[in-house]
Amino acid sequence: MGDTTIKISESTRDRLRTLAEERGLSTRAYVERVVAATPTEAERAERTARAIAYVRANLREDFTEADVREAQAWRAAIASGQLGERR
């Protein structure tokens, strides 16, 4: 395993340390876990393609690109907090 040094602000370093400690991990282990769990754009595109293929094969043969765009907009709205607030 190689060592790498990155320059980050003290507040970010402290936050990383706190997040790691809350999970019972070293900062190194926490960063490795977060990076390993974050998909690249290529991985996200592949997941999306597999999901669309599954929907078309098993749920809805007429699933269109417009449906995909609508679903993506719906997901983005949820992620940004525009939808799904508890009442």
Jmol script that loads the backbone (N, CA, C; Angstrom):
load data "model"
ATOM      1  N   MET A   1       0.852  -1.164   0.000  1.00  0.00           N
ATOM      2  CA  MET A   1       0.000   0.000   0.000  1.00  0.00           C
ATOM      3  C   MET A   1       0.901   1.232   0.000  1.00  0.00           C
ATOM      4  N   GLY A   2       0.604   2.153  -0.881  1.00  0.00           N
ATOM      5  CA  GLY A   2       1.380   3.382  -0.951  1.00  0.00           C
ATOM      6  C   GLY A   2       0.759   4.481  -0.118  1.00  0.00           C
ATOM      7  N   ASP A   3       1.598   5.358   0.368  1.00  0.00           N
ATOM      8  CA  ASP A   3       1.110   6.518   1.112  1.00  0.00           C
ATOM      9  C   ASP A   3       0.940   7.693   0.164  1.00  0.00           C
ATOM     10  N   THR A   4      -0.116   8.464   0.399  1.00  0.00           N
ATOM     11  CA  THR A   4      -0.385   9.663  -0.366  1.00  0.00           C
ATOM     12  C   THR A   4      -0.710  10.780   0.613  1.00  0.00           C
ATOM     13  N   THR A   5      -0.199  11.941   0.347  1.00  0.00           N
ATOM     14  CA  THR A   5      -0.507  13.098   1.173  1.00  0.00           C
ATOM     15  C   THR A   5      -1.392  14.031   0.374  1.00  0.00           C
ATOM     16  N   ILE A   6      -2.471  14.481   0.997  1.00  0.00           N
ATOM     17  CA  ILE A   6      -3.334  15.478   0.363  1.00  0.00           C
ATOM     18  C   ILE A   6      -3.434  16.673   1.298  1.00  0.00           C
ATOM     19  N   LYS A   7      -3.591  17.833   0.713  1.00  0.00           N
ATOM     20  CA  LYS A   7      -3.729  19.062   1.495  1.00  0.00           C
ATOM     21  C   LYS A   7      -5.210  19.398   1.596  1.00  0.00           C
ATOM     22  N   ILE A   8      -5.699  19.455   2.828  1.00  0.00           N
ATOM     23  CA  ILE A   8      -7.089  19.835   3.079  1.00  0.00           C
ATOM     24  C   ILE A   8      -7.095  20.823   4.242  1.00  0.00           C
ATOM     25  N   SER A   9      -8.180  21.520   4.358  1.00  0.00           N
ATOM     26  CA  SER A   9      -8.287  22.485   5.453  1.00  0.00           C
ATOM     27  C   SER A   9      -8.331  21.747   6.792  1.00  0.00           C
ATOM     28  N   GLU A  10      -7.969  22.453   7.832  1.00  0.00           N
ATOM     29  CA  GLU A  10      -8.014  21.863   9.170  1.00  0.00           C
ATOM     30  C   GLU A  10      -9.428  21.446   9.542  1.00  0.00           C
ATOM     31  N   SER A  11     -10.408  22.246   9.153  1.00  0.00           N
ATOM     32  CA  SER A  11     -11.789  21.908   9.502  1.00  0.00           C
ATOM     33  C   SER A  11     -12.225  20.619   8.801  1.00  0.00           C
ATOM     34  N   THR A  12     -11.804  20.434   7.552  1.00  0.00           N
ATOM     35  CA  THR A  12     -12.132  19.192   6.844  1.00  0.00           C
ATOM     36  C   THR A  12     -11.421  18.012   7.483  1.00  0.00           C
ATOM     37  N   ARG A  13     -10.160  18.192   7.844  1.00  0.00           N
ATOM     38  CA  ARG A  13      -9.409  17.136   8.519  1.00  0.00           C
ATOM     39  C   ARG A  13     -10.090  16.740   9.819  1.00  0.00           C
ATOM     40  N   ASP A  14     -10.496  17.742  10.586  1.00  0.00           N
ATOM     41  CA  ASP A  14     -11.154  17.466  11.859  1.00  0.00           C
ATOM     42  C   ASP A  14     -12.484  16.755  11.653  1.00  0.00           C
ATOM     43  N   ARG A  15     -13.213  17.170  10.630  1.00  0.00           N
ATOM     44  CA  ARG A  15     -14.494  16.519  10.330  1.00  0.00           C
ATOM     45  C   ARG A  15     -14.273  15.072   9.914  1.00  0.00           C
ATOM     46  N   LEU A  16     -13.293  14.831   9.074  1.00  0.00           N
ATOM     47  CA  LEU A  16     -12.966  13.448   8.691  1.00  0.00           C
ATOM     48  C   LEU A  16     -12.647  12.609   9.918  1.00  0.00           C
ATOM     49  N   ARG A  17     -11.835  13.152  10.792  1.00  0.00           N
ATOM     50  CA  ARG A  17     -11.457  12.427  12.010  1.00  0.00           C
ATOM     51  C   ARG A  17     -12.695  12.114  12.853  1.00  0.00           C
ATOM     52  N   THR A  18     -13.581  13.091  13.011  1.00  0.00           N
ATOM     53  CA  THR A  18     -14.803  12.876  13.793  1.00  0.00           C
ATOM     54  C   THR A  18     -15.691  11.822  13.146  1.00  0.00           C
ATOM     55  N   LEU A  19     -15.901  11.928  11.846  1.00  0.00           N
ATOM     56  CA  LEU A  19     -16.725  10.949  11.140  1.00  0.00           C
ATOM     57  C   LEU A  19     -16.150   9.544  11.282  1.00  0.00           C
ATOM     58  N   ALA A  20     -14.839   9.433  11.159  1.00  0.00           N
ATOM     59  CA  ALA A  20     -14.184   8.128  11.291  1.00  0.00           C
ATOM     60  C   ALA A  20     -14.356   7.584  12.702  1.00  0.00           C
ATOM     61  N   GLU A  21     -14.104   8.414  13.690  1.00  0.00           N
ATOM     62  CA  GLU A  21     -14.211   7.981  15.087  1.00  0.00           C
ATOM     63  C   GLU A  21     -15.625   7.526  15.426  1.00  0.00           C
ATOM     64  N   GLU A  22     -16.628   8.239  14.904  1.00  0.00           N
ATOM     65  CA  GLU A  22     -18.021   7.854  15.156  1.00  0.00           C
ATOM     66  C   GLU A  22     -18.335   6.462  14.620  1.00  0.00           C
ATOM     67  N   ARG A  23     -17.573   6.037  13.628  1.00  0.00           N
ATOM     68  CA  ARG A  23     -17.787   4.725  13.022  1.00  0.00           C
ATOM     69  C   ARG A  23     -16.773   3.684  13.501  1.00  0.00           C
ATOM     70  N   GLY A  24     -15.942   4.092  14.442  1.00  0.00           N
ATOM     71  CA  GLY A  24     -14.945   3.179  14.974  1.00  0.00           C
ATOM     72  C   GLY A  24     -13.827   2.851  13.998  1.00  0.00           C
ATOM     73  N   LEU A  25     -13.522   3.794  13.116  1.00  0.00           N
ATOM     74  CA  LEU A  25     -12.510   3.595  12.083  1.00  0.00           C
ATOM     75  C   LEU A  25     -11.395   4.616  12.226  1.00  0.00           C
ATOM     76  N   SER A  26     -10.247   4.273  11.643  1.00  0.00           N
ATOM     77  CA  SER A  26      -9.201   5.276  11.499  1.00  0.00           C
ATOM     78  C   SER A  26      -9.614   6.203  10.362  1.00  0.00           C
ATOM     79  N   THR A  27      -8.996   7.360  10.309  1.00  0.00           N
ATOM     80  CA  THR A  27      -9.297   8.285   9.214  1.00  0.00           C
ATOM     81  C   THR A  27      -8.975   7.628   7.880  1.00  0.00           C
ATOM     82  N   ARG A  28      -7.847   6.935   7.795  1.00  0.00           N
ATOM     83  CA  ARG A  28      -7.467   6.245   6.554  1.00  0.00           C
ATOM     84  C   ARG A  28      -8.537   5.238   6.142  1.00  0.00           C
ATOM     85  N   ALA A  29      -8.982   4.398   7.094  1.00  0.00           N
ATOM     86  CA  ALA A  29      -9.986   3.384   6.781  1.00  0.00           C
ATOM     87  C   ALA A  29     -11.295   4.025   6.354  1.00  0.00           C
ATOM     88  N   TYR A  30     -11.663   5.137   7.013  1.00  0.00           N
ATOM     89  CA  TYR A  30     -12.907   5.818   6.654  1.00  0.00           C
ATOM     90  C   TYR A  30     -12.834   6.380   5.231  1.00  0.00           C
ATOM     91  N   VAL A  31     -11.735   7.049   4.913  1.00  0.00           N
ATOM     92  CA  VAL A  31     -11.578   7.608   3.559  1.00  0.00           C
ATOM     93  C   VAL A  31     -11.589   6.484   2.532  1.00  0.00           C
ATOM     94  N   GLU A  32     -10.901   5.393   2.807  1.00  0.00           N
ATOM     95  CA  GLU A  32     -10.896   4.266   1.870  1.00  0.00           C
ATOM     96  C   GLU A  32     -12.303   3.720   1.660  1.00  0.00           C
ATOM     97  N   ARG A  33     -13.074   3.617   2.753  1.00  0.00           N
ATOM     98  CA  ARG A  33     -14.442   3.100   2.653  1.00  0.00           C
ATOM     99  C   ARG A  33     -15.318   4.035   1.819  1.00  0.00           C
ATOM    100  N   VAL A  34     -15.221   5.338   2.078  1.00  0.00           N
ATOM    101  CA  VAL A  34     -16.041   6.304   1.338  1.00  0.00           C
ATOM    102  C   VAL A  34     -15.686   6.291  -0.145  1.00  0.00           C
ATOM    103  N   VAL A  35     -14.406   6.286  -0.449  1.00  0.00           N
ATOM    104  CA  VAL A  35     -13.983   6.306  -1.845  1.00  0.00           C
ATOM    105  C   VAL A  35     -14.408   5.008  -2.548  1.00  0.00           C
ATOM    106  N   ALA A  36     -14.246   3.875  -1.878  1.00  0.00           N
ATOM    107  CA  ALA A  36     -14.633   2.595  -2.486  1.00  0.00           C
ATOM    108  C   ALA A  36     -16.134   2.531  -2.747  1.00  0.00           C
ATOM    109  N   ALA A  37     -16.924   3.191  -1.901  1.00  0.00           N
ATOM    110  CA  ALA A  37     -18.382   3.136  -2.030  1.00  0.00           C
ATOM    111  C   ALA A  37     -18.956   4.176  -2.986  1.00  0.00           C
ATOM    112  N   THR A  38     -18.130   5.093  -3.474  1.00  0.00           N
ATOM    113  CA  THR A  38     -18.615   6.158  -4.351  1.00  0.00           C
ATOM    114  C   THR A  38     -18.348   5.767  -5.800  1.00  0.00           C
ATOM    115  N   PRO A  39     -19.415   5.556  -6.576  1.00  0.00           N
ATOM    116  CA  PRO A  39     -19.205   5.118  -7.952  1.00  0.00           C
ATOM    117  C   PRO A  39     -18.699   6.239  -8.860  1.00  0.00           C
ATOM    118  N   THR A  40     -17.915   5.836  -9.843  1.00  0.00           N
ATOM    119  CA  THR A  40     -17.480   6.777 -10.869  1.00  0.00           C
ATOM    120  C   THR A  40     -18.651   7.039 -11.813  1.00  0.00           C
ATOM    121  N   GLU A  41     -18.509   8.038 -12.658  1.00  0.00           N
ATOM    122  CA  GLU A  41     -19.567   8.309 -13.644  1.00  0.00           C
ATOM    123  C   GLU A  41     -19.781   7.092 -14.542  1.00  0.00           C
ATOM    124  N   ALA A  42     -18.695   6.422 -14.940  1.00  0.00           N
ATOM    125  CA  ALA A  42     -18.813   5.231 -15.789  1.00  0.00           C
ATOM    126  C   ALA A  42     -19.569   4.122 -15.056  1.00  0.00           C
ATOM    127  N   GLU A  43     -19.280   3.935 -13.774  1.00  0.00           N
ATOM    128  CA  GLU A  43     -19.991   2.914 -12.992  1.00  0.00           C
ATOM    129  C   GLU A  43     -21.468   3.269 -12.842  1.00  0.00           C
ATOM    130  N   ARG A  44     -21.756   4.550 -12.615  1.00  0.00           N
ATOM    131  CA  ARG A  44     -23.162   4.964 -12.515  1.00  0.00           C
ATOM    132  C   ARG A  44     -23.897   4.744 -13.829  1.00  0.00           C
ATOM    133  N   ALA A  45     -23.241   5.062 -14.936  1.00  0.00           N
ATOM    134  CA  ALA A  45     -23.866   4.855 -16.249  1.00  0.00           C
ATOM    135  C   ALA A  45     -24.139   3.378 -16.483  1.00  0.00           C
ATOM    136  N   GLU A  46     -23.213   2.518 -16.096  1.00  0.00           N
ATOM    137  CA  GLU A  46     -23.404   1.072 -16.258  1.00  0.00           C
ATOM    138  C   GLU A  46     -24.551   0.576 -15.382  1.00  0.00           C
ATOM    139  N   ARG A  47     -24.626   1.049 -14.142  1.00  0.00           N
ATOM    140  CA  ARG A  47     -25.737   0.668 -13.265  1.00  0.00           C
ATOM    141  C   ARG A  47     -27.066   1.110 -13.852  1.00  0.00           C
ATOM    142  N   THR A  48     -27.084   2.339 -14.364  1.00  0.00           N
ATOM    143  CA  THR A  48     -28.310   2.860 -14.965  1.00  0.00           C
ATOM    144  C   THR A  48     -28.727   2.012 -16.152  1.00  0.00           C
ATOM    145  N   ALA A  49     -27.770   1.674 -17.016  1.00  0.00           N
ATOM    146  CA  ALA A  49     -28.076   0.853 -18.191  1.00  0.00           C
ATOM    147  C   ALA A  49     -28.616  -0.513 -17.773  1.00  0.00           C
ATOM    148  N   ARG A  50     -28.015  -1.121 -16.754  1.00  0.00           N
ATOM    149  CA  ARG A  50     -28.500  -2.425 -16.274  1.00  0.00           C
ATOM    150  C   ARG A  50     -29.906  -2.304 -15.694  1.00  0.00           C
ATOM    151  N   ALA A  51     -30.160  -1.228 -14.961  1.00  0.00           N
ATOM    152  CA  ALA A  51     -31.484  -1.028 -14.366  1.00  0.00           C
ATOM    153  C   ALA A  51     -32.547  -0.828 -15.443  1.00  0.00           C
ATOM    154  N   ILE A  52     -32.223  -0.037 -16.447  1.00  0.00           N
ATOM    155  CA  ILE A  52     -33.174   0.194 -17.545  1.00  0.00           C
ATOM    156  C   ILE A  52     -33.447  -1.113 -18.279  1.00  0.00           C
ATOM    157  N   ALA A  53     -32.406  -1.879 -18.529  1.00  0.00           N
ATOM    158  CA  ALA A  53     -32.583  -3.170 -19.206  1.00  0.00           C
ATOM    159  C   ALA A  53     -33.472  -4.096 -18.377  1.00  0.00           C
ATOM    160  N   TYR A  54     -33.276  -4.094 -17.062  1.00  0.00           N
ATOM    161  CA  TYR A  54     -34.098  -4.930 -16.195  1.00  0.00           C
ATOM    162  C   TYR A  54     -35.562  -4.501 -16.251  1.00  0.00           C
ATOM    163  N   VAL A  55     -35.805  -3.188 -16.145  1.00  0.00           N
ATOM    164  CA  VAL A  55     -37.177  -2.690 -16.193  1.00  0.00           C
ATOM    165  C   VAL A  55     -37.838  -3.087 -17.503  1.00  0.00           C
ATOM    166  N   ARG A  56     -37.132  -2.897 -18.603  1.00  0.00           N
ATOM    167  CA  ARG A  56     -37.705  -3.240 -19.912  1.00  0.00           C
ATOM    168  C   ARG A  56     -37.939  -4.736 -20.046  1.00  0.00           C
ATOM    169  N   ALA A  57     -37.064  -5.553 -19.494  1.00  0.00           N
ATOM    170  CA  ALA A  57     -37.200  -7.006 -19.627  1.00  0.00           C
ATOM    171  C   ALA A  57     -38.236  -7.593 -18.673  1.00  0.00           C
ATOM    172  N   ASN A  58     -38.417  -6.991 -17.515  1.00  0.00           N
ATOM    173  CA  ASN A  58     -39.234  -7.626 -16.498  1.00  0.00           C
ATOM    174  C   ASN A  58     -40.467  -6.857 -16.037  1.00  0.00           C
ATOM    175  N   LEU A  59     -40.488  -5.568 -16.277  1.00  0.00           N
ATOM    176  CA  LEU A  59     -41.579  -4.775 -15.729  1.00  0.00           C
ATOM    177  C   LEU A  59     -42.389  -4.020 -16.773  1.00  0.00           C
ATOM    178  N   ARG A  60     -41.692  -3.407 -17.706  1.00  0.00           N
ATOM    179  CA  ARG A  60     -42.404  -2.548 -18.652  1.00  0.00           C
ATOM    180  C   ARG A  60     -41.629  -2.470 -19.958  1.00  0.00           C
ATOM    181  N   GLU A  61     -42.051  -3.241 -20.936  1.00  0.00           N
ATOM    182  CA  GLU A  61     -41.349  -3.293 -22.222  1.00  0.00           C
ATOM    183  C   GLU A  61     -41.318  -1.947 -22.932  1.00  0.00           C
ATOM    184  N   ASP A  62     -42.344  -1.122 -22.700  1.00  0.00           N
ATOM    185  CA  ASP A  62     -42.440   0.154 -23.412  1.00  0.00           C
ATOM    186  C   ASP A  62     -41.803   1.313 -22.640  1.00  0.00           C
ATOM    187  N   PHE A  63     -40.878   1.014 -21.731  1.00  0.00           N
ATOM    188  CA  PHE A  63     -40.160   2.028 -20.955  1.00  0.00           C
ATOM    189  C   PHE A  63     -39.298   2.847 -21.909  1.00  0.00           C
ATOM    190  N   THR A  64     -39.614   4.156 -22.030  1.00  0.00           N
ATOM    191  CA  THR A  64     -38.961   5.003 -23.036  1.00  0.00           C
ATOM    192  C   THR A  64     -37.857   5.870 -22.425  1.00  0.00           C
ATOM    193  N   GLU A  65     -37.103   6.517 -23.295  1.00  0.00           N
ATOM    194  CA  GLU A  65     -36.085   7.471 -22.830  1.00  0.00           C
ATOM    195  C   GLU A  65     -36.737   8.637 -22.092  1.00  0.00           C
ATOM    196  N   ALA A  66     -37.942   9.022 -22.493  1.00  0.00           N
ATOM    197  CA  ALA A  66     -38.670  10.075 -21.777  1.00  0.00           C
ATOM    198  C   ALA A  66     -38.987   9.623 -20.351  1.00  0.00           C
ATOM    199  N   ASP A  67     -39.347   8.346 -20.198  1.00  0.00           N
ATOM    200  CA  ASP A  67     -39.587   7.799 -18.859  1.00  0.00           C
ATOM    201  C   ASP A  67     -38.308   7.847 -18.018  1.00  0.00           C
ATOM    202  N   VAL A  68     -37.188   7.540 -18.647  1.00  0.00           N
ATOM    203  CA  VAL A  68     -35.896   7.576 -17.949  1.00  0.00           C
ATOM    204  C   VAL A  68     -35.612   8.998 -17.478  1.00  0.00           C
ATOM    205  N   ARG A  69     -35.790   9.970 -18.367  1.00  0.00           N
ATOM    206  CA  ARG A  69     -35.543  11.367 -17.990  1.00  0.00           C
ATOM    207  C   ARG A  69     -36.471  11.815 -16.867  1.00  0.00           C
ATOM    208  N   GLU A  70     -37.724  11.408 -16.921  1.00  0.00           N
ATOM    209  CA  GLU A  70     -38.683  11.767 -15.873  1.00  0.00           C
ATOM    210  C   GLU A  70     -38.257  11.149 -14.534  1.00  0.00           C
ATOM    211  N   ALA A  71     -37.833   9.911 -14.557  1.00  0.00           N
ATOM    212  CA  ALA A  71     -37.382   9.251 -13.334  1.00  0.00           C
ATOM    213  C   ALA A  71     -36.129   9.923 -12.783  1.00  0.00           C
ATOM    214  N   GLN A  72     -35.218  10.308 -13.666  1.00  0.00           N
ATOM    215  CA  GLN A  72     -33.998  10.990 -13.225  1.00  0.00           C
ATOM    216  C   GLN A  72     -34.320  12.353 -12.606  1.00  0.00           C
ATOM    217  N   ALA A  73     -35.268  13.063 -13.186  1.00  0.00           N
ATOM    218  CA  ALA A  73     -35.677  14.360 -12.636  1.00  0.00           C
ATOM    219  C   ALA A  73     -36.342  14.168 -11.275  1.00  0.00           C
ATOM    220  N   TRP A  74     -37.147  13.124 -11.149  1.00  0.00           N
ATOM    221  CA  TRP A  74     -37.816  12.818  -9.891  1.00  0.00           C
ATOM    222  C   TRP A  74     -36.782  12.502  -8.814  1.00  0.00           C
ATOM    223  N   ARG A  75     -35.782  11.686  -9.152  1.00  0.00           N
ATOM    224  CA  ARG A  75     -34.721  11.338  -8.202  1.00  0.00           C
ATOM    225  C   ARG A  75     -33.931  12.583  -7.788  1.00  0.00           C
ATOM    226  N   ALA A  76     -33.612  13.430  -8.755  1.00  0.00           N
ATOM    227  CA  ALA A  76     -32.861  14.654  -8.451  1.00  0.00           C
ATOM    228  C   ALA A  76     -33.655  15.563  -7.523  1.00  0.00           C
ATOM    229  N   ALA A  77     -34.959  15.637  -7.736  1.00  0.00           N
ATOM    230  CA  ALA A  77     -35.804  16.471  -6.876  1.00  0.00           C
ATOM    231  C   ALA A  77     -35.821  15.928  -5.453  1.00  0.00           C
ATOM    232  N   ILE A  78     -35.856  14.616  -5.305  1.00  0.00           N
ATOM    233  CA  ILE A  78     -35.825  14.013  -3.972  1.00  0.00           C
ATOM    234  C   ILE A  78     -34.474  14.286  -3.329  1.00  0.00           C
ATOM    235  N   ALA A  79     -33.394  14.067  -4.075  1.00  0.00           N
ATOM    236  CA  ALA A  79     -32.036  14.261  -3.538  1.00  0.00           C
ATOM    237  C   ALA A  79     -31.790  15.704  -3.119  1.00  0.00           C
ATOM    238  N   SER A  80     -32.389  16.653  -3.832  1.00  0.00           N
ATOM    239  CA  SER A  80     -32.186  18.057  -3.502  1.00  0.00           C
ATOM    240  C   SER A  80     -33.136  18.582  -2.429  1.00  0.00           C
ATOM    241  N   GLY A  81     -34.040  17.717  -1.982  1.00  0.00           N
ATOM    242  CA  GLY A  81     -34.980  18.131  -0.941  1.00  0.00           C
ATOM    243  C   GLY A  81     -36.227  18.808  -1.449  1.00  0.00           C
ATOM    244  N   GLN A  82     -36.414  18.865  -2.759  1.00  0.00           N
ATOM    245  CA  GLN A  82     -37.614  19.505  -3.301  1.00  0.00           C
ATOM    246  C   GLN A  82     -38.851  18.622  -3.150  1.00  0.00           C
ATOM    247  N   LEU A  83     -38.649  17.311  -3.032  1.00  0.00           N
ATOM    248  CA  LEU A  83     -39.748  16.372  -2.856  1.00  0.00           C
ATOM    249  C   LEU A  83     -39.439  15.493  -1.654  1.00  0.00           C
ATOM    250  N   GLY A  84     -40.492  14.952  -1.079  1.00  0.00           N
ATOM    251  CA  GLY A  84     -40.323  13.932  -0.069  1.00  0.00           C
ATOM    252  C   GLY A  84     -40.182  14.428   1.357  1.00  0.00           C
ATOM    253  N   GLU A  85     -40.502  15.685   1.616  1.00  0.00           N
ATOM    254  CA  GLU A  85     -40.445  16.175   2.985  1.00  0.00           C
ATOM    255  C   GLU A  85     -41.516  15.512   3.823  1.00  0.00           C
ATOM    256  N   ARG A  86     -41.160  15.250   5.059  1.00  0.00           N
ATOM    257  CA  ARG A  86     -42.163  14.692   5.983  1.00  0.00           C
ATOM    258  C   ARG A  86     -43.124  15.789   6.390  1.00  0.00           C
ATOM    259  N   ARG A  87     -44.331  15.403   6.560  1.00  0.00           N
ATOM    260  CA  ARG A  87     -45.353  16.371   6.940  1.00  0.00           C
ATOM    261  C   ARG A  87     -45.866  16.089   8.306  1.00  0.00           C
TER     262      ARG A  87
END
end "model"
wireframe off; spacefill off
backbone 0.3
color backbone group
